[in-house]
Amino acid sequence: MKIQVYADADAVAREAAKLIAKEARDAVASRGKFVMAVSGGKTPWVMLRDLAKEDVPWKSVHVVQVDERVAPEGDPDRNLTHLRESLVEHAPLRAQQIHAMPVVAGDLEGACAQYAHTLEEIAGSPPVLDLVHLGLGPDGHTASLVPGDPVLDVTGADVALTGIYQGKRRMTLTYPIINRSRSVLWLATGAEKAGMLARLQAGDVSIPASRVSTDHAVILADHAAAGQQIKQSKTEVA
């Protein structure tokens, strides 16, 4: 797993946008479409605004969600709310190219199965996503794969519900579909991520993030998150 370190969070977001744009062009050239899954977070919203300015074959792009809070439409806690503000309002994407997790459904278990079927329609059976963007929590979680939750042990479904975490239940992609993806793009910014980033790099499987495959994975981090613990032999500093 390669780690690239940049001066600050804005530089991380900018470089992530460039990387995604290139992967989109390559995927469309070779397979006719590009399917990416995005997570939430302040730096990712900047990344998506930057992505809207890049050379991307938008007509062949599909955007799906890595995870989502169970909350009403338009709620500021919803990742979809920020996804729309950051990307959809600035890029020429049609409504049918954005695939929101159905977290307002009455039957949430059924909604997970429904979203898994949507992913199959977009990305094959079993679905293979072109790129999954992940963040890294200070507690070692990624997506909504959180410490101690039974969702960590889900192997027979690509989409599942969590218990209550930080006040809300979540819908999340699970390890099987994340680990089938063609590439994984991690963003880690801020000094509060330094300890967990070092553990992720070390492959400490006691944290949920380290159970994501390191094949075809790259971490973009700022200096604050990289700290002094990143092994320089695996790091590119910009």
LINVENPE-V336171 format. One record per residue. RES is the residue in one letter. SS is DSSP state (@ for helix, = for strand, . for the rest). PHI is phi in degrees with one decimal (none if undefined). Layout:
RES&SS&PHI  RES&SS&PHI
This chain:
M&.&none  K&=&-88.4  I&=&-119.8  Q&=&-116.1  V&=&-112.4  Y&=&-125.0  A&.&-62.4  D&.&-153.5  A&@&-63.6  D&@&-64.1  A&@&-66.7  V&@&-60.6  A&@&-61.1  R&@&-63.7  E&@&-69.6  A&@&-63.2  A&@&-61.4  K&@&-63.6  L&@&-63.6  I&@&-63.2  A&@&-60.4  K&@&-65.9  E&@&-63.9  A&@&-64.4  R&@&-62.4  D&@&-64.7  A&@&-65.0  V&@&-65.7  A&@&-65.1  S&@&-96.5  R&@&-127.4  G&.&87.8  K&.&-156.6  F&=&-136.0  V&=&-115.4  M&=&-122.5  A&=&-110.3  V&=&-119.6  S&.&-99.7  G&.&-94.9  G&.&124.8  K&@&-63.5  T&@&-63.2  P&@&-60.3  W&@&-66.2  V&@&-64.7  M&@&-57.1  L&@&-69.8  R&@&-64.3  D&@&-67.0  L&@&-61.8  A&.&-62.4  K&.&-92.4  E&.&-85.1  D&.&-80.9  V&.&-126.9  P&.&-77.3  W&@&-57.0  K&@&-62.5  S&@&-111.5  V&=&-104.6  H&=&-122.5  V&=&-114.5  V&=&-118.8  Q&=&-102.2  V&.&-74.9  D&=&-158.4  E&=&-157.4  R&=&-78.3  V&.&-78.4  A&.&-156.3  P&.&-65.4  E&.&-55.6  G&.&82.2  D&.&-60.4  P&.&-64.2  D&.&-81.0  R&.&-75.8  N&@&-61.1  L&@&-60.9  T&@&-57.1  H&@&-76.9  L&@&-60.9  R&@&-65.6  E&@&-66.9  S&@&-86.6  L&@&-117.6  V&@&-62.4  E&.&-76.7  H&.&-122.2  A&.&-118.9  P&.&-78.4  L&.&-104.1  R&.&-82.3  A&@&-56.9  Q&@&-74.8  Q&@&-92.5  I&=&-108.1  H&=&-114.3  A&.&-81.8  M&.&-65.2  P&.&-82.2  V&.&-82.0  V&.&-97.5  A&.&-69.2  G&.&-70.3  D&.&-103.0  L&@&-71.3  E&@&-64.3  G&@&-64.6  A&@&-65.9  C&@&-62.3  A&@&-63.7  Q&@&-62.4  Y&@&-68.8  A&@&-60.9  H&@&-65.9  T&@&-58.8  L&@&-62.9  E&@&-64.7  E&@&-64.7  I&@&-85.4  A&@&-125.1  G&.&91.2  S&.&-128.6  P&.&-70.7  P&.&-67.1  V&.&-119.8  L&.&-79.9  D&.&-72.8  L&=&-148.1  V&=&-117.4  H&=&-92.6  L&=&-126.5  G&=&-108.6  L&.&-132.6  G&.&-83.3  P&.&-61.4  D&.&-97.5  G&.&89.7  H&.&-80.1  T&=&-144.5  A&.&50.7  S&.&-115.5  L&=&-90.8  V&.&-106.8  P&.&-54.3  G&.&81.4  D&.&-86.3  P&@&-57.5  V&@&-59.8  L&@&-62.4  D&@&-101.6  V&.&-73.4  T&.&-121.4  G&.&-103.2  A&.&-144.8  D&.&-87.1  V&=&-134.9  A&=&-149.1  L&=&-98.5  T&.&-99.0  G&.&-77.4  I&.&-75.4  Y&=&-134.4  Q&.&51.1  G&.&90.0  K&=&-142.5  R&.&-75.0  R&=&-131.5  M&=&-107.7  T&=&-145.8  L&=&-68.5  T&.&-104.3  Y&@&-56.8  P&@&-55.5  I&@&-73.7  I&@&-62.5  N&@&-77.1  R&@&-85.5  S&.&-64.4  R&.&-73.4  S&.&-154.0  V&=&-123.9  L&=&-116.1  W&=&-94.7  L&=&-118.6  A&=&-137.3  T&.&-134.1  G&.&100.8  A&@&-62.8  E&@&-68.2  K&@&-94.0  A&@&-59.3  G&@&-63.6  M&@&-71.5  L&@&-64.7  A&@&-63.1  R&@&-70.4  L&@&-63.2  Q&@&-63.8  A&@&-77.5  G&.&75.2  D&.&-73.1  V&.&-75.1  S&.&-76.1  I&.&-107.0  P&@&-55.3  A&@&-58.7  S&@&-75.3  R&@&-88.8  V&.&-82.6  S&.&-58.8  T&.&-89.5  D&.&-65.5  H&.&58.8  A&=&-115.8  V&=&-137.3  I&=&-110.0  L&=&-107.1  A&=&-130.8  D&=&-92.6  H&@&-61.0  A&@&-64.3  A&@&-74.5  A&@&-67.4  G&.&57.2  Q&.&-105.0  Q&.&-95.3  I&.&-70.4  K&.&-70.1  Q&@&-62.1  S&@&-64.3  K&@&-112.1  T&=&-118.4  E&=&-112.4  V&=&-104.2  A&.&-114.3
